[in-house]
């Protein structure tokens, strides 16, 4: 029974190490960009283009909600509730430290659809693997646009990012067998973990039985990330940097790929700016401009996520409170006029 404890300790040690690296990256970006320049960009952002960026961010969340609908069984969640879950889960994943907020997604699914936590983890894995594969497609396309249609690096990058998601079912099958062999014999706690892993595998297997919805979810992912690049371009224009869209897509894709690294304190601060700065500098943008715009655009994005997330969490909690109130009437209601009558 000591092995899980040691594993948890190693996990937290890795997270804290990643947080330290992210903090160092953020410090370096601030040193390059200079805080006063970042503050100037935030203050002078054009209001009309900022409104456009907010609208596109809302469309991004709507598309994320649509993808969630497609990943679940037909009729399992409505459009409005799916968008609320998408916005709330995104805010939790961004603002909870050390990526612990990722667990909010399966919890929210359980509260809104009745889906078990392990099944929710399966849906989360499906969504994240679609994100990685979609980023691979966008990264390959960006390389082709920037470097030319005969650039072999585009195919290499796309394959490196698309192949792991395709191997997810096989990976879960191996994990399932390993759990049965290694965890199940370790008593009640081990059997519980083995059952959880089995449920995650079953959820992914059930999704593969709905190929039409899975393909549609992949299409929603491509559109979703296209909207995210549009947000980046709108923010850059709003801050006075109307760079060509192909440059913005290439740099923004590299920044999103940097978020896959296990370095995070809060809000992906540090890792995203490092990827953004490195990519845009390689594309010919001056170093200080790349660092300053990356941090300023990220701060605006976090502000959008916080606003949408606050609204989503408020509505979900109010709806949940109302549902509980209907299920659990006031204890004195039977004695009030119109209250339930005793049989």
N, C-alpha and C positions, 0 to 999 in steps of 0.2 A: 504493500500500500504506500510505500515511500516513493516509488517511481513517479506517479503523477505529481507529487509535490515538487520533486526535483525538476520535472519537466516544466511545471508552472513557473518555478524560479528562473529557469533558463529563459522562458518566454518573456518574463518581465524584465530580465536583465537585457535581453535583446531590444525590447521596446525602449528602455531607458537609454541604451546606447544609440539607437536610432534617433531618439529625441535630441540627444547631445549633438549628433552630427547635423540635424536639421537646424538647431540653434546656431551652430557655427556657420552654416551656409547663409542663414538670414543675416547674421552679423556681417559677413563678407559682402553680401548684396547691399546692405545699408552703407557700408564703407565706400563701395563703388558709386552708388547712386546718389548719396548724400540725402539725409532726411529732408532738408529744406527744399530740394528739387522735387521729391515725391509729394511733399505737402503742397507745393505750388501747382503740380499737376492736378491734384485732387480739388484744389480751390478753383481752378480755372476751367474745369471740365464743362463743356458746352451742355446746357440743360436739355436741348432738343434731342441731341444724339444720345444723351444719357437716358432719356425717356425711351428712345428706340431700343437701347440695350436692355432696359428693364422689360420691355414688351417681348423681346426675343428670349430673355431668360424665362419669362412666364411660358412662352411657347415650348421652350426646352423641357420644362417641368411637365407640361401637358403631354408632350411626346413620351416622357419617361413614364407617366401614368398609363398611357396607351400600351407601352411595352409591358408594363406589369399586368394589365388585363390579358394580354396575349400569352403571357407566361403561365397564367393560372388557368384553371378549368373554366369553360364557358359559363358565364353567369355568376362566377364566384365573388366578383367585386364589381361595383359600379364605377362609372367614369369619374364622378366627382370625388368619391372616396379614394379611388386609385391615385388621383392627382394629389390629394391631401397626404396620403401615405408617402408618395414620392418626395414631396416637399419636406415633410417632417423627417423622413429617414435621411435625406441629404443633409439637412441642418445638423442632425445628431451626429452623422458621420464626420462632418467638418469640425464641429465645435467641441465634441467630447475628446479629451486628450488621448494620445497614443492609439488612435483608431478604435478605441473601445466603443464608439458610437455606432459602428457597423452592426452591432447586435440589436440596435433599435429596430432594424428592418424586420427581422422575423418576429420580434415582439409585437410590432404594430400589425403585422399580418394576422397574428393570433388574435389580437383584440378586435380587428375589423372583419375578419372572415372566419374565425374559429379554427384556422389552420394550426396544426401543432408546430411547436418551436423548431423541431428538427426538419419538418417539411419546409418551414420558412427559410431555414438555412439552405436547403436545396434550391429554393427559388432565388435566394441571394447569390448562390454560386453560379446559377444559370445567368443571372443578370450581369455579374461581374465578368464572366467569361465572354459574354457577348460584347461587353465594353472593350475588353482586350482585343478581341478579334476585329472589332470595328476600328479601333485605333490602328491596328495593323493595316487594314485596308486604306484608311486615310493617310497613314504614313507612307505607304507605297505610292499612292497617287501623288502626294506632295513631292516625293523625290523625283517622280517622272516629270512633273511640271517644272520643277526648279532645275534639274540636271539634264533633262532630255528624255525622250521616249525610249531610248535604247539603253538606259542606265540599268545594269543588272542588280545594283544595290536595292532597287525598289522591290524586286521579287524576293530577295533575301530577307529584307525587313518584314515584308508581309508574311512570309512563311514562318519566321521566328515567332510572330505574334498570333498568327491564326492557328498554328498547329497545336499548341497547348490546350486551347478550348476544345478542339476536335478530339483530343485524347482524354478529356475529362471523364467520360463514362468508363473507359478502361482504368483510369486512375482510381475512380471510386470503387470499382470492382476489386482492385488490389487492396484498397484500404478496408473494404468490407471483409475480405478473407483474412487480412491481418488482424482485424479487430476480433473476429471469431476465434482465431488461434491464440492471440496474445492477451487480449483484454478479458474476454468472457470467462476464462478460468480463474480470474482474480477476484472472485466473489461478486456480491451484489452490485457494487459500484462499477466494476469492469463490465458486467452484463448490461448495465444501463447504458454505458458508453457504446457498447457494441450495437445495442438496439438503435441508438440515435444515429450512428453511422449508417446502419441498414436503412433507416427511414430517409436519410438524405439521398442515398443511392436510389431508393424506390421513387422518390419525387423526381429525380432527374430522368429515371427510366420512363416514368409516366409522361414527362414532357416530350420525350422522343417519340411517343405514340401519337403525338399531335403535330406532325411535320408541317402542316399548313400554317398553324399558329406560330410555330417556331420560326419559319421563314419570314412571316410577317413581323415577328418581333425583331429579327435581324434587320429587316428594312427600317423599322422604327428606330433602331440603334444608329444606323447610318444617318438618318435624317436628324436625329437628336444631336449627334456630335456636329453635324453641319450647322445646326442652329447655335451650338456653343462657339464655333469659329466665327459666326456672324456677330455674336456678342463681343468677342475679342476685337474684331475689326471696328465695330461701332464705338467701343470704348477708346480705341486708339485714335480714331477720327475725332472723337469728342475732346481728347486731350491735345489735339493739334498734330497728330502723327498719321497722316493719310497714306500709309504704306500700301503697296500693291496687295490685293487679296491673296495672291498665290504665296507671297512672302509671309503674310499673316497666318494662313492655314498651315504652312510648313513649320513656322516657329511655334504656333499654338499646339500643334500635334506633338512636337518634341517636348513642350512643357507638360502636356498631359501624360506623356510616357514617363517623364521624370517622377510623376506622382505614384507610379507603380513601385518605386523604390521604398523599402521598409524604413524610411526616415520621416518621422512626423512628431511634432509637438501638438499643435492645434492648427486646424485649417490648412494643412499642407504648406504652411509658411516655411520658406527656406528651400524646399525641394522644387516646388513649381517655379520659383523665381530663378533658381540655378539653371534648370532646364531651359527656361525662357531666355535667359541672358546668353547662355552658351549657343543656343540655336540661332537667335537673331544676330548675334555677333558674327557667327559663321556665315550668315546670309548677307553680311555687309553693313549691318546697322552699327553705329558707334556704340562702344561698350557702355558708356554711362547712360545713353538713351535707352538701350536695351534693358539695363538693370532697373532704371527708374520707372519705365512704362510697365515692366513686368510686375513690380511691387504695387504700383498704383492700380493697375487693372485688377490684380488679385484682390486688393482691398475693396474695390467696388464690387467684385463678384461675391466676396464674403458678406458685404452689406446686403446685397440682393438675397442671398441664401438665408441670412438671418431674418430679413423681413418676411419672406415667403414662409420660412420655417415657423416663425412666431405665429403667423395667422393659421397655418396648418395645425400646429399643436393645440392652439386655443380652440379651434373648431372641433377637432377630434376629441379633446377632453370634455368640451361642453356636450357634444353628442353622446359621449360615453356616460356622462353624469345623468343626462336625460334618460338614457336607456335604462340605467340602474334604477332611477327613480320610478320608471314605469313598472319595472319588474318587482320592486320592493316598495309598495305603497306605505304611506304614513301609518304607524301602528294604531292611531286613533281613527283611521278612515272608516272603520266599520260602524262607528257610532255617529258619524256625520251624515247630514242629509245627502242622499245620493250615493253614499258609500256602499260597499258590498254587503249583502245581507247574509246572515248566517243561515245555513241550511237546517 
